[in-house]
C-alpha cells in the first residue's frame, strides 16, 4: 500500500512530460506554418499618435530584419488601413483602425448682440481643441427672437462622435446706437478734374455690426467749380441706425483741365547733352522733366540749373543696374533712397516723382525677382510716391545715333489730350537733341502747351508684366 503514491507520481510525471512534448511539438508546427507572431489581427490607434508597424511584431522564427511590411498608415486621418507582414512564403494582414476617442476641449464665451444677428452655436466658442473637425449644435431648440438674457446649452461633436456639452450666456438687445465715423484732421484738397479717394483715411466702427456701410454724399459739391465745400459721410449699421459726419474740402483751380499738354521727359541724365537740351527748352520757352540717375555726378550742376529754371527733377535710379535694382524690393528701395538723397542735395526738395528703370511694364525684372513689379507698383504709391510711364515713345532707347527724322516721326505720331514723351539724356543721344526742336514745333502748332510733371499730373501707367 505504501508504494501506490510513488506509482501515481511516476505516472503523473510521464503524463506531464508527454503533454509538454505534445505542446512543444504543436507549438513548433504552428510556428513552422506561422513564423511571425503579431500583437493582434486588429490594432486600434489614436489619431495623431505615433505608430510604428515594426513594433507590432511579437516573435519571428528567424531574423526579424527579413520581415517586409507593405502598406501605409496615416495617423492624421481617421480610417481603416491594412498592413501586410511578409516573411519568406508567409504573409499576414493586419487591420489598423485610426480612431478619435477623446472628446473636444471647449472654452466658451458669452455673446451680447443685436436683434439682427443670426445666433449660431459657433458664435459662443472662444477656443476648441480636438484632433478632428468639430461641429456644434444647440442642445435644445430655442427661440431667441425677443430681447433678453438666455442660457444656452451647446454640444460639440468631433468626427469620432465624441461629444462635449457646455453652456454660455446670450444677451440679446435692441440696437439704437449708430456707428462711429472717424477721419484725420487733414483737409481734403484736389484740383478740378481729379477725384481723390474720399474714404482713404476714414474708419467706421459699430458696437454690434462688424461691417457697417460707409458712403459719401457729395450733393453739395460742384466738382467743376473751384471753391470750399462740405462732404458728408454716412454710416449705417445692420439695425438701420445712421450716423452722419461732415468734412471740409477745397477744389483748386486746375490750369491743365481743358488744355492739351505735352510732358517732355528725359531719362538717364545728366550728361554732356543736358546743357544742350536746356538751351533748346529755353529757346522755345517750354518746361520738361528729367528722370535722373547717379551715374554722371560730374554733370549734376546742370540738374541744379534745370531745377532753377522750373524744370522737374524726377527719380529714375541711382545705378541703373537691373540685376541689382530688381533683385528684391529692399534692393529697389535702397537704390531709390540713394537717388532721392542725391536729388535732395541738389534741389533741397523731397522728390516723390518716379520712373521705373525699364518702365513698370518691363520684363527684365523677371530674371531677378518674379512678381516684383506687381509689388512695387502698389507699394510705391502706398508710400506716397507716384510713378510715370509714357504714352509716346521717341524710340531713342532702341539704339544710338538713330536718325533724327526717325525720332521726330515717332515722337510726333501721338494724339491724346495729355502726351508723355519718352526720350533719353545721355552722351550717346546726340540725335535726340537734334530732333527736339522739330518735336516741340509740331506740338505747338497743334495747340499743345508744355509742362513739367507735378505729383498730381497725368500719370500714364503701363500694364504690369511681372
C-alpha positions in Angstrom: 0.0 0.0 0.0 2.8 2.4 0.7 4.1 2.0 -2.9 0.9 3.4 -4.6 1.7 7.1 -4.3 5.0 6.5 -5.9 3.3 4.8 -8.8 0.9 7.7 -9.2 3.8 10.2 -9.0 5.7 8.4 -11.8 2.6 8.2 -14.0 1.9 12.0 -13.4 5.4 12.8 -14.5 5.1 10.7 -17.6 1.8 12.4 -18.4 3.2 15.8 -17.8 6.3 15.1 -19.9 4.1 13.7 -22.7 1.9 16.8 -22.6 5.0 19.1 -22.7 6.4 17.2 -25.7 3.0 17.4 -27.4 2.6 21.2 -26.7 6.2 21.8 -27.9 5.5 19.8 -31.0 2.2 21.6 -31.7 3.9 25.0 -31.0 6.7 24.2 -33.3 4.4 23.1 -36.0 2.3 26.3 -35.5 5.4 28.4 -35.7 6.6 26.5 -38.7 3.5 27.5 -40.6 3.1 30.9 -38.7 6.7 32.1 -38.4 5.6 35.7 -37.5 3.5 36.4 -34.4 1.8 39.8 -34.2 0.2 41.6 -31.2 -3.3 41.4 -32.8 -5.1 41.0 -36.1 -6.8 44.3 -35.5 -5.0 47.2 -33.8 -6.6 50.5 -32.6 -4.5 53.6 -32.9 -5.4 57.1 -31.5 -5.4 59.8 -34.2 -2.2 61.8 -34.4 -0.3 59.3 -32.2 3.0 57.7 -33.1 2.6 54.3 -34.8 5.5 52.0 -35.8 4.5 48.9 -37.8 7.6 47.0 -36.7 6.6 47.4 -33.0 3.5 45.2 -33.7 5.8 42.1 -34.1 6.0 39.8 -31.1 8.1 37.0 -32.4 9.8 35.9 -35.6 11.1 32.4 -36.3 14.2 33.7 -37.8 15.8 37.1 -38.4 13.2 39.8 -37.8 15.0 42.1 -40.3 13.8 39.7 -43.1 10.2 40.7 -42.3 8.8 43.0 -45.1 5.9 45.3 -44.2 3.7 46.6 -47.0 1.1 49.4 -46.7 0.8 52.9 -45.2 -0.9 54.2 -42.1 -1.8 57.9 -41.9 -2.4 58.5 -38.2 -3.5 62.1 -39.0 -6.7 60.8 -40.7 -9.5 58.6 -39.3 -10.0 55.4 -41.1 -9.1 51.7 -41.5 -5.8 50.7 -43.1 -4.2 47.4 -44.0 -0.6 46.3 -43.4 0.8 43.1 -44.8 3.7 41.4 -43.0 5.7 39.1 -45.3 8.4 36.6 -44.2 9.6 34.3 -46.9 6.5 32.5 -48.1 4.4 33.5 -45.1 2.1 36.6 -45.3 -0.2 38.0 -42.6 -2.6 41.0 -43.0 -3.4 43.3 -40.0 -6.2 45.9 -39.8 -5.2 49.2 -38.3 -8.0 51.4 -37.1 -7.1 55.1 -36.6 -9.7 56.4 -34.1 -10.6 59.5 -32.2 -11.7 58.5 -28.7 -11.1 61.9 -27.0 -13.9 64.4 -26.6 -13.3 68.1 -27.7 -11.9 70.5 -25.1 -14.1 73.6 -25.3 -13.8 77.2 -23.9 -17.0 79.2 -24.4 -17.6 83.0 -24.3 -20.8 84.9 -23.6 -22.4 86.8 -26.5 -24.0 90.2 -26.5 -25.6 91.2 -29.7 -28.4 93.0 -31.5 -31.7 91.6 -32.8 -30.4 91.2 -36.3 -27.5 88.7 -35.9 -28.3 85.1 -36.6 -27.5 83.1 -33.5 -25.2 80.2 -34.3 -23.6 77.7 -31.8 -20.2 78.6 -33.1 -20.6 82.2 -32.0 -20.2 81.1 -28.4 -16.9 79.2 -29.0 -13.8 81.0 -27.9 -11.4 78.1 -28.2 -11.7 74.4 -29.3 -9.0 71.8 -29.1 -9.5 68.5 -30.8 -7.7 66.2 -33.2 -10.5 66.2 -35.8 -13.1 68.6 -37.2 -15.7 69.7 -34.7 -19.3 70.7 -35.3 -21.6 72.5 -32.9 -25.4 72.4 -32.3 -27.7 73.6 -29.6 -28.8 71.0 -27.1 -32.4 72.4 -27.3 -34.2 74.4 -30.0 -34.7 77.8 -28.5 -36.5 81.0 -29.6 -34.1 84.0 -29.5 -36.5 86.4 -31.3 -37.1 88.6 -28.2 -34.7 90.8 -26.3 -33.5 89.2 -23.1 -30.9 87.0 -21.4 -30.7 83.3 -22.3 -28.6 80.4 -21.0 -27.7 78.3 -24.0 -26.5 74.7 -24.0 -24.1 73.8 -26.8 -22.9 70.4 -27.8 -19.6 70.0 -29.6 -19.2 66.8 -31.7 -16.0 65.6 -33.3 -15.5 63.2 -36.2 -15.1 60.3 -33.8 -18.6 61.0 -32.5 -17.2 62.2 -29.1 -19.3 64.9 -27.5 -18.7 67.7 -25.1 -21.6 69.7 -23.6 -21.1 73.2 -22.4 -23.1 76.4 -21.7 -22.9 80.2 -22.3 -25.0 83.3 -21.8 -26.7 85.1 -24.7 -27.8 88.7 -24.1 -30.0 90.0 -26.9 -30.8 93.7 -27.0 -32.3 96.3 -29.4 -29.5 98.4 -31.0 -30.4 102.1 -31.2 -26.9 103.5 -31.5 -25.4 104.3 -34.9 -21.8 103.6 -35.9 -18.9 105.9 -35.1 -17.1 107.6 -38.0 -13.5 108.9 -37.6 -11.1 110.6 -40.0 -7.9 112.6 -39.9 -7.8 116.3 -39.4 -6.3 116.8 -42.8 -8.3 119.0 -45.1 -9.2 117.4 -48.5 -7.7 119.4 -51.4 -7.6 118.5 -55.0 -7.6 120.0 -58.5 -10.5 120.3 -60.8 -10.9 117.2 -62.9 -9.3 114.9 -60.3 -11.2 112.7 -57.9 -9.5 111.7 -54.7 -10.4 108.7 -52.6 -12.7 110.3 -50.0 -12.5 107.2 -47.8 -8.7 106.8 -47.8 -8.2 107.9 -44.2 -11.7 107.2 -42.9 -12.7 104.5 -40.5 -16.1 103.3 -39.2 -16.9 101.1 -36.2 -20.1 99.8 -34.6 -20.8 98.2 -31.3 -22.6 95.2 -32.9 -22.1 95.3 -36.7 -18.7 94.2 -37.8 -19.2 95.6 -41.3 -21.3 98.8 -41.2 -21.6 100.6 -44.5 -19.9 103.9 -45.2 -21.0 106.2 -48.1 -20.3 109.7 -49.1 -22.8 112.4 -50.0 -21.3 114.9 -52.5 -24.5 116.6 -53.5 -23.3 119.9 -52.0 -20.1 119.7 -54.1 -19.7 121.3 -57.5 -16.7 119.4 -58.9 -16.5 121.8 -61.9 -16.1 124.9 -59.8 -13.1 125.7 -57.6 -14.1 126.6 -54.0 -14.8 125.3 -50.5 -17.4 122.7 -50.0 -18.8 120.3 -47.4 -18.6 116.5 -47.8 -21.0 114.3 -45.8 -20.0 110.8 -44.6 -23.0 108.5 -43.9 -22.6 105.3 -41.9 -25.3 102.7 -41.4 -25.3 99.5 -39.3 -27.4 96.4 -39.9 -30.1 97.6 -37.4 -30.8 100.6 -39.6 -29.1 103.2 -37.4 -27.5 106.0 -39.2 -24.6 108.4 -38.4 -23.6 111.5 -40.4 -20.3 113.4 -40.2 -19.2 116.4 -42.3 -15.8 117.3 -43.6 -14.5 120.3 -45.4 -12.9 120.1 -48.8 -11.4 122.5 -51.3 -11.4 122.2 -55.0 -8.4 124.0 -56.5 -8.3 125.6 -60.0 -6.7 123.2 -62.5 -4.9 125.1 -65.2 -4.4 121.9 -67.1 -8.0 120.8 -67.1 -9.0 122.0 -70.6 -5.5 122.2 -72.1 -3.7 119.9 -74.4 -0.4 119.2 -72.7 2.9 117.6 -73.7 5.2 116.3 -71.0 8.7 116.1 -72.4 10.7 113.6 -70.3 14.4 112.7 -70.4 15.7 109.6 -68.7 19.2 108.6 -67.6 20.8 112.0 -67.3 22.6 114.2 -66.5 25.1 114.0 -69.3 27.1 116.3 -71.6 23.8 116.8 -73.6 21.9 118.2 -70.6 23.2 121.7 -71.3 22.2 121.5 -75.0 18.7 120.3 -74.0 18.2 123.1 -71.6 19.2 125.7 -74.2 16.6 124.4 -76.6 13.9 124.4 -73.9 14.8 128.0 -73.1 14.7 128.9 -76.8 11.1 127.6 -77.1 10.1 128.6 -73.5 8.9 125.1 -72.6 9.3 123.0 -69.5 10.3 119.4 -69.2 11.1 116.6 -66.7 14.4 114.9 -66.1 14.3 111.4 -64.5 17.9 111.2 -63.4 20.5 108.6 -62.3 23.6 108.8 -60.1 26.0 107.6 -62.9 27.3 111.0 -64.0 27.9 113.1 -60.9 30.2 115.5 -62.8 27.2 116.9 -64.6 25.0 117.3 -61.5 25.4 121.0 -61.6 23.2 121.1 -64.7 20.4 119.5 -62.7 20.6 122.4 -60.3 20.3 124.8 -63.3 17.4 122.8 -64.7 15.6 123.0 -61.3 16.2 126.7 -61.0 14.7 127.2 -64.5 11.4 125.5 -63.4 12.0 122.0 -64.8 11.2 119.0 -62.7 13.9 116.6 -61.5 12.4 113.2 -61.0 13.8 109.9 -59.7 14.9 107.2 -62.1 17.6 105.0 -60.5 20.9 105.6 -58.8 22.8 102.8 -60.5 20.5 101.7 -63.4 21.9 98.1 -62.8 18.8 96.0 -63.4 20.3 92.9 -61.7 20.9 94.9 -58.5 17.9 97.2 -58.5 15.4 94.4 -59.2 17.0 91.7 -57.1 14.5 92.4 -54.3 12.0 95.0 -53.1 14.5 96.0 -50.4 17.2 96.5 -53.1 14.9 98.6 -55.2 14.0 100.9 -52.3 17.7 101.2 -51.2 18.5 102.3 -54.8 15.5 104.7 -54.7 16.6 106.3 -51.4 20.1 106.9 -52.8 18.9 108.8 -55.9 16.3 110.6 -53.8 19.1 111.8 -51.4 21.2 112.9 -54.3 18.3 115.0 -55.8 17.5 116.5 -52.4 21.1 117.6 -52.1 20.8 119.4 -55.4 17.2 120.8 -55.2 16.6 120.8 -51.4 13.3 119.0 -52.2 12.0 115.6 -51.1 11.0 114.4 -54.6 8.5 111.6 -55.0 8.1 111.5 -58.8 9.4 108.2 -60.1 10.1 106.4 -63.4 11.0 102.8 -63.0 14.1 101.5 -64.9 12.6 100.0 -68.0 9.1 101.3 -67.0 6.5 99.5 -64.9 5.9 97.1 -67.9 9.5 95.8 -68.0 10.1 92.1 -68.3 13.8 92.1 -67.5 13.0 92.1 -63.8 11.6 88.6 -64.1 15.2 87.3 -64.4 15.9 88.6 -60.9 12.7 88.6 -58.9 9.4 87.2 -60.1 6.3 89.5 -59.5 8.5 92.3 -58.1 6.8 94.9 -60.4 3.4 93.9 -59.2 4.5 94.5 -55.7 6.4 97.7 -56.4 3.7 99.5 -58.4 1.4 99.2 -55.4 3.8 99.7 -52.6 5.4 102.8 -54.2 2.0 104.6 -54.3 1.1 103.4 -50.8 4.3 105.2 -49.7 3.1 108.5 -51.2 5.1 108.3 -54.5 3.7 108.5 -58.0 5.3 106.7 -60.9 5.1 107.9 -64.5 5.4 105.6 -67.5 4.9 107.1 -71.0 2.3 107.0 -73.7 4.5 108.3 -76.5 7.9 106.8 -77.4 10.5 108.6 -79.4 12.3 105.3 -79.9 15.7 106.6 -79.0 16.2 103.7 -76.5 16.4 101.2 -79.3 20.0 102.3 -80.2 22.5 105.1 -80.6 22.6 107.6 -83.4 19.2 106.8 -84.7 18.4 109.3 -87.5 16.7 112.4 -86.1 14.0 112.2 -88.7 13.0 108.7 -87.3 12.8 110.1 -83.8 10.7 113.1 -85.0 8.3 110.8 -86.8 7.9 108.5 -83.7 7.6 111.4 -81.2 5.0 113.4 -83.3 2.7 110.5 -84.1 0.9 110.6 -80.8 -2.6 112.0 -80.3 -4.0 112.4 -76.8 -5.0 115.3 -74.6 -2.0 114.5 -72.4 1.1 113.2 -74.1 4.1 112.0 -72.1 7.1 111.5 -74.5 10.0 109.2 -73.6 13.4 110.5 -74.6 16.9 110.0 -73.2 19.6 112.3 -72.0 23.0 110.6 -72.4 26.2 111.3 -74.3 25.2 108.8 -77.0 21.9 110.6 -77.8 23.0 113.5 -79.9 20.3 112.8 -82.5 17.7 113.1 -79.7 18.9 116.6 -79.1 18.8 117.3 -82.9 15.2 116.1 -83.1 13.9 118.1 -80.1 13.2 121.4 -81.8 11.0 119.8 -84.5 9.1 117.8 -81.9 8.4 121.0 -79.9 7.4 122.9 -83.0 5.0 120.2 -84.1 3.0 120.1 -80.9 3.0 123.8 -80.5 1.4 124.0 -84.0 -1.2 121.6 -82.7 -2.2 123.8 -79.8 -0.3 122.0 -77.1 1.4 123.5 -74.1 4.5 122.0 -72.5 4.6 121.5 -68.7 6.9 119.9 -66.2 5.4 117.0 -64.3 4.0 117.5 -60.8 2.8 114.9 -58.3 -0.8 115.2 -59.5 -0.1 115.5 -63.2 -1.4 113.0 -65.7 0.4 109.7 -64.9 0.3 107.1 -67.7 0.7 103.6 -66.2 1.6 100.6 -68.4 0.2 97.1 -67.9 2.5 95.2 -65.5 4.1 92.1 -67.0 5.9 90.9 -63.9 
